[in-house]
Amino acid sequence: MVHIEIDGIKFNVEPGKMVIQVADEAGIYIPRFCYHKKLSVAANCRMCLIETDKSPKPVPACATPVIEGMKVFTSSAKAIAAQKGVMEFLLINHPLDCPICDQGGECELQDLAMGYGNDISRFTEGKRVVRDKDIGPLIQTELTRCIHCTRCIRFGEEIAGLKELGATDRGELMEIGTYIDYSLTSEVSGNVIDLCPVGALTDKPYRFKARAWEMTGHPAISPHDSMGTNIELHILRNQVMRVVPREDETINETWIADRDRYGCLGLTHEDRLKQPMVKQNGVWQEVDWEEALGAVAHGLRSIVEKNGGAQLGGLISPYATTEELYLFQKLLRGLHSNNIDSRLYQQSFHNLGTPLEDLVFKHSIEEIENSDSILLVGVNPHKDHPLLGLRFRKAAHHGAKIAIINPVDYLVRFPVAEKIITDSYGMIHGLAGIAKSLIELKSETLENSWIVLLDNIEPLSSERAIAKQLAGSSNARIFLGKIAEGHPNFPTLQALSYLIGQLTSVQIGFIPSGGNAVGAAIAGALPHQGPGGNFVPVKGLNWQSMFEKRLLGYLLLGIEPEFDCINPRLAQKALQDASFVVSLTAFRSKSMLEYSDILLPISNFTETSGTLINLEGHWQSFTAATHSSGDARPGWKVLRVLGNLLQIPEFEYFSSEEVCNALKDEIKKIGKTKRVTWYPKSLGIENKEDKIGLTRIAELPIYRVNSLIRRSHPLQQSPDGQAAHIAYLNSIDINKLGLQNAKYIEVSQEGNKTKLPFEISDLVAEGCIQLATGIEETAFLGAPFTYVQVASGE
């Protein structure tokens, strides 16, 4: 330990620490602009100059390591004079536009100018002016205000891994920009707004809408992925004006994804459902809650009494709160139906689903950084879970070897040791080849079922390399992501992953598509298990079987099947043929008005209280930040009243907290559930047919994951939002199909066609086409990983 003294207070600190770090930990404030605890030291603003007994001149606290016996003076006459001198230089070119600057009231320069600036400037020359750059629909630039702290540049290079902003020229001519004008493409680009100490980079959609001191902050949890990101909503006149991060080192550190920041802009979309609606003789009528709920109760009761609960199906969004999920399954089971599902992006259900204990990480999110080997299967690291992508990047920088098995060679911002870019069959072969290689390496004996299945597998060199990498690691992890979840043989991918885990010390983790998918499993919103993972006596139908069997009635909560189901064509056809469909939804759509009979308006996550459970099983509760829009009501309250009208026992709840406690009590009674092991009868690659067409890779794009995000206009205008509406094909397939001169392509699947623009991308595996789901252009197509026919659209 090193012994130092700061302003007369003695400290014992670790060697190598900078003075500013020690001061911050001790609560001693030192002014700064360029320093940030998550970024490298630049020491270019010089605002943190301090006096030490080891130097005749003031030194920057951010770049001065502690030395044994050092005495530091942060507020001596010499230090204050140096800090005031720096402030005078910084204010030379800064415009005096605080009254119209969005940063006003929370500006670091404004605050420090009050403490260290002069009343009257001695500078009489003309101030410099910098042309503003258009860097996209999310961030507004006012670069004349820039003080060249380079926080934004360092964030891109060091955290996001994408060097989009940089500095050109030197001295007074220095400018921050993209060099060539284009929109920022990073999915975490909005964090530069929080990092910017002045008003040079601000929130473009929020511009000129409110002042910092007018708004009230409200803590919340982002529901847009299963990280459980901590956010703060800034509220003015019952409206969410903007979203900023709340620090939580174990989950999101100090960052949030752009999806978390700008998703709330969809709250005021014109599609918002504000009043209950009932279809009467084919015409939609607005009604009061009493009439609407009475009609729902009557319709559900009629189906159950006449045809039994088996003719009723329930589909709920994996982005719903845990309380809504719990009451939803309780309502359906109270009507004698186990036809309940929230796994809308999964299309293969050969096994009993992912065991509850495997759905939750066996390690913390933070511990991912300490991995020495990682295998990503069906994961788009930076787009599926942007902040998890930052953890993978940190792990790589700490020395982890990362391997990837994907149908698309996604652009990743970390070094990759091995990659297998292949079609759906190749993904299975990849894991099977790794398992076979491990068996050979370790001379393991296995169950006969596995010996037979792997007998004809001949591992590729890349599969052998990954196997060697995993076998030689003491802290290795395999993650199966959203693309694996939508794979037609997802249970086989799971089983092979378990086998690899059995052969090594590798931990298996699942990264589901829904923001509260873990909460859905724990709450029992599944056809085969109830709350706490307890298996039900009579297994219900999964969402796909519900639609294939054409049930009479469906209860939907928080979903738009044409966008949220992995097979939208199947979903829409079944709903249109049903005799009774009820949608509990915050938004209405054209398709919903066609297949629904009753629409019940429910609150969005900012307007309700509830609980979300993240990847590591961490329960995080939140309260409503605003009142519900129009006559909408929280989903859990609507379900509670329906339960009362249908006379289902134990539906007397007065708060979401009571619902949450009821779930926890039920889980305690159940205890640990029995694990069921499943083995595939075949790997599904033995009879690969030579079919005509391309395999469709139908990924759910980053800004199409739920109804709220889909209605955030700035996100849809962003590069990622625009890219979702473009198809991507390998150059080899382009040449084979003769599409070199075409501007559009026509894609046919199961008798339906769509026309859309395309681009050549050799990142897509040969024989595949990357064509998103969750968009209007593909809302009538079928499931992914099936063959589609592609022709010129002109």
Secondary structure, 3 states (H helix, E strand, C coil): CEEEEECCEEEEECCCCEHHHHHHHHCCCCCCCCCCCCCCCCCCCCCCEEEECCCCCCEEHHHCECCCCCEEECCCHHHHHHHHHHHHHHHCCCCCCHHHCCCCCCCHHHHHHHHHCCCCCCCCCCCCCCCCCCCCCCEEECHHHCCCCCHHHHHHHHHHCCCCCEEECCHHHCEEECCCCCCCCCCCCCHHHHHCCCCCEEECCCCCCCCHHHCEEEEEECCCCCCCCEEEEEEECCEEEEEEECCECCCCECCCCHHHHHHHHHHHCCCECCCCEEEECCEEEECCHHHHHHHHHHHHHHHHHHHCHHHEEEEECCCCCHHHHHHHHHHHHHCCCCCEECCCCCCCCCCCCCCHHHHCCCCCCHHHHHCCEEEEECCCHHHHCHHHHHHHHHHHHCCCEEEEEECECCCCCCCCCEEEECCHHHHHHHHHHHHHHHHHHHCCCCCHHHHHHHCCCCCCHHHHHHHHHHHCCCCEEEEECHHHHCCCCHHHHHHHHHHHHHHCCCEEEECCCCCCHHHHHHHCCCCCECHHHCECCCCCCCHHHHHHCCCCEEEEECCCHHHHCCCHHHHHHHHHHCCEEEEEECECCHHHHHHCCEEEEECCHHHCCEEEECCCCCEEEECCCCCCCCCCECHHHHHHHHHHHCCCCCCCCCCHHHHHHHHHHHHHHHCCCCCCCCCCCCCCCCCCCCCCCEEEECCCCCCCCCHHHHCCHHHHHCHHHHHCCCEEECHHHHHHHCCCCCCEEEEEECCEEEEEEEEECCCECCCEEECCCCCHHHCCCCCCCCEEEEEECC
